[in-house]
Amino acid sequence: MNLLVDHRERHLKELVQGVCAETALAQLPIGDYLVIGESGATLVERKTVKDFFSSARSNRLWDQMLRMMKAEKVLGHRIRRRILVIHGDFMDYWRMIGYGREESMSTRWCQLMGAFMEIVYVYNTPIIYAEDDTAFKAFMRILIQREATGKNDKSPDARWYRKPVKADLPVKDRKKYILSALPYIGDRLAENLLQHFCTISGVACASIKELQKVPKIGKKKAGLIYKMFH
């Protein structure tokens, strides 16, 4: 992985010191950071809270968002992702400029949420919020790690989805399928329970002490399983 930092803002390189072995200054036509991988690049625009509001009022923000959205290549690298990072504390900024009254704060939050939705839905750019330098550096480090390992390209894990049981599934596997669908019991525990008790009714009738004899089941889990059937 390579990380290019816009040369016009040299302090940005200090913010990401140590997050990428190959970090260099470059003349980026758009964005503040360019994370370069084998299959393309991620363009990152960083804005302080103060700059976010001032650029929104002057329309500079919207011009930048449009250019980022339309950018297909930067310095010859194909852009695969675009991210806007807002760096700083909104409440600190509002207190600094004197928006302390409740009605004023409500208006400010509504304006901010409207701007966020414009960026996400109209300009198709996700927003990351980093409250301070530590949070921003952590974001950049994790972004580079995920890009390097391909985690940002993987399909969602169907962690809670259970495939419909096949009509020709053997009885033993049907028992395991039914038992593993219960709370606190997964595939492995269902298999252990059936090996020990042979049937679902055997599991349902077992006492807490009997359940504890099954591998991977302690007193707490045995109590939870027992309560499901009694």
N, C-alpha and C positions, 0 to 999 in steps of 0.2 A: 504494500500500500504506500501511496505517496500523498502528502498533504501540501498544497500550495496555498500561501497566504497573500492576500492583496498587498502589494508593496506600498500603497498609499497610506496604510494604517499599520505601521510597524509594531505598535504595541499589541496588536492582535496575535503576533507570533509568540509574545511572552505569555499570553493567556493559555496557549496550548503547548507550552514547553514540556517535552517529555511524553506527549501522547502518541507521537508517531516518529519512528526512526528517520524517515525520509521527509523532512520538512524544509520548505524553501520559500523565499519571497518570489512573487511573480506579478506581472501586470495583468490582473484579471479585468476583463472588460465589464464584468458584472459579478456581483457577489463578493463576499469577503474570504471564503474558504472554498477550496475545491479538493474533495477527497477522491483520489483516483485509484481505481481497482482494475483488474484485468478485463472486466466486461463493461466498464463504463465509469462514470463519475457522478458524485453527489455534490450539488451546488448549495452552499450554505450562506445565507445572508444574516448577519448579526446586527441587531439594533438595540441600543440602550433604550430604556423607557422614555427618556427625554427626547431622543431622536425619533422614536416611533411616533410620538404625538406631533412633533414639529414637522416631520416629513409627511404625515397624513394630512395636516392642515395645508401644507404647501403643494400637495399632490405629487411630491417626489416619490413617496412610498408606492403609490399606485402605478407610477411609471416603472419603478423598479420591479414590482410584482409582475407587470405585464411583460417586461423584457425577460424576466426569469422564466415565466410560463412558456414563452415562445422560443427560448434558447434551446436549440437542438445540440449544439456543440460549443464548448468553451476551450480555447487553445488546442483544438483538434480532438478533444475528448468528448465522446457522446454522453450527454446528460441523461441520466436514468432517474434521478430523484432531485427534488428541490425542497429546501427546508428554510423556514424563517425562524430564527431564534431571537426571542425578546429577553434582554439581559438587564436585570435590575428589579427594584421593588416599586410596584405601582403606588402603594399607600405612602411610602416615603416621598415619592415624587409629588403626589397630590398635596401632602402636608406642606412640602417645601414651597409650592406655588400658591398655597392658601385656600385650597378647596377642602375646608373642614366641616362645613355645615352638612347636615344629613341630606337635605334635598339636593345639594350640589353633588355630593358623592353618588347619590342614586343616579343622577343624570350622567355622571362620568362613567359609571359602570355600564349603563345602557349604551352609551356611545362606544365604549371599548368592545363590548360584546358584538355590536353591529359591525365594527371594523374587523373583528376576528372572523365572523361569518362571511364577510365579503372576501377575505383572503382565502379562507378554506374552500368555500363553495364556488366563488366566481373565478378566483385565480388558481384554484386547484393546488394550493400550497399548504402543507401542514405547518402548524405552529408549535414550537417548543418553548417553554418558559424556564429560564434559568435565573434564579433569584440573585445569585452572587457569582463571583469568579470561580469558586469551588464547584458549584453546580454546572457552570458552563464548561469547565474543563472535563468534568465527569461525563457530560453529554458527548463532547467531542471524542473522548476516549472510547466510550461504548459504541458510538456510531462507527468509528474506524474498526473496532473489533468485530462488530456485527457484519460490516461490509466485507471484511477479510475472510470471515468464516461462512459467508453466504446466508446468515440467519435472516437478513432482510429480504431474502428472495424465496424463503420456504413457504409452502402452503400451510394454511392454518391446521393445527392439530385438532382432530375431532375427539377431544378429551372426554366429553360427556355423552357422545353419541354412540348408541348401540345399534349395530346392524341387525336387521330383522332375521330371526332364526330361520334356517333353511328347513323346508318341509321334510327332507330326508335325513335330518340330523339324528344321529344315534341317541337312544334314551339317556345314556350316561352323559352325553354332551348337553342334552336338553336340561337335565338336572343342574348341571354346572352353570348353564346360561341363566336359568331362573334364579339360582342362589346368588350368583355374582351380581345380579341387578339390585340386590337389597343394600340398604345403607350399611356402611362399615365393612362390607364384604366385596372384595374384588375377585378377579379370576383365580389368583393364587390361593387365597383363603378358601374360596369355594371348592377348589380341588382338594385342599387339605381336609376340609370338613367332610366331604363326600368319601374320601379315603378312610376316614375314621368312623363315620356314622352310616355310610352306605346310602342313606336315603335323606330326602329333605325333611320328612317327618321325624327321622332320627335326630336331626339337628334341632328341629323345633321342640322336641321333647327333652332335650339334654339339659342338665343342670349347669350352673355356672362352673362348678368344679369339673364336671365332665368336659365342658367346652375348653377349659384351660389345659386339658391334656393334648389338645390339637396344636401342632407346631405353628408358631407365629401368633398365637392368641394368648394374651396375658389376662390378668384379672379384670382390668378396666374394659377391654374389648369384649371379653366373655360376658360381662354384665350388660353391655350395650346390646349384644346379639340376643341374650336371654330376654331382655325387656321387649324386643320386637315381637316375640312369640307368646308373651305372657301378659 
